Amino acid sequence: MLRRLTQTIMQPPPNYRSAPSDFTVMPLGLRLLEYSGLWGDPRRKRSFALMLIGTILLLIIPKIVLGTGSDSFDSIARSTAEFIFCYNNYLMMAIFAIQRKPFEQLIGTVQQLFDKHRMHQSTAASEYLVFVNRQIMRFSRLYITVQGVYFLIFNLLPAFVTYHAYFTANGTTAVEFLLPVESRFFFMDIRHSIVDYTIFSVVACPAFLFTAYLTVVKGLVFIGIIVYNTLQYQLVSKGIRELDTVESDTAQFRHRLTEIIDLHGVATKCTKLLDSVLNLMLLVQFTNTVLMCCLFLFYISKNFNSGAVNVLLLFLALTVENLCFSYFGNRLSTENHNVAVTIYSTAWYKYPTTYQKQFQQMIRHAYIPRGITVGKFYIVDVASFGQLLRMIFSYYLILKELF
């Protein structure tokens, strides 16, 4: 199915007109990353550090020091899962901030490819490159929209339920407020005092926004760069197929073959750089996802009410994010393998011996499994996402039996 999808999108619409941003690597994702302080001027890391410290003081410290205010295991499970969700985002971006150099090399290499095709915009490869870049932009806007809806529901629904219950109460029964997260907030009674609840909602909103912002940046930037690396392998396959239209004894053939070999070497180098950037972060992500999602499922199964909506939103956000990593990681590995299949499907054995050796070397390199890995343990693909879901459900069943 993935191969059919790839072959389908390999044909951009005719008369494709490019805009200036079409030959810029990840314009939206890198702009958002720059706003966070993790791109551009290295001194801007201080703004990221300040926002991170402030968010930890508002969200993490109260959870650790003061607890949830409830002794039920349901409440503890939800609070623990929310803590891991925040800690997961902060830790992944902190790892990225520490080892940003390979990512900068990766962006620079891909931008060189874009600059090269900017000068030859009439070619089929350039049109396809523009087509993919626009697809990434559309995906980025959709991803931001979905995460924005999550954020609005996450913050507005508890406030709406709480204020409605407070102002419609007859005054004889105590109203326990619905919190966006399971936590206490320093000395305030945010579960029963409407003033304290309002102060908490206003003060904590920037911390929720920062966490959601990191979630968006993490998805856009890391998934986007996987797609760009996949694009490099697709251009190699496309170039190999176009060699059939060129006479093998011409200088044009030799020049084009050299370009294809160089592009394939650059693509494999970028895959190694990409894995060096992501392997530790994905190890953190996948490990924490198992812990978070089984706790989220346990809480939802015990509390299927309006209070479980925020938990369900976090569960959906995690599941969609990991599905995207797995799907696009699978496409990256598939396109690397498709280079060998494409070469083998051509009449490469009819070319002169020198060319045959070059094709054989490309086939050997392409048959080596490549992709993004989870801590160097295994390659991320759709099958690994299925294993992740099975692990989550297994641990959830164990929790359900124990509690």
Helices and strands as residue ranges (DSSP letters): H 2-9, G 20-23, H 27-35, G 42-44, H 45-55, I 56-60, H 61-66, H 73-98, H 101-118, H 124-168, H 194-242, G 243-245, H 251-302, G 306-308, H 309-345, G 348-350, H 353-366, H 382-402
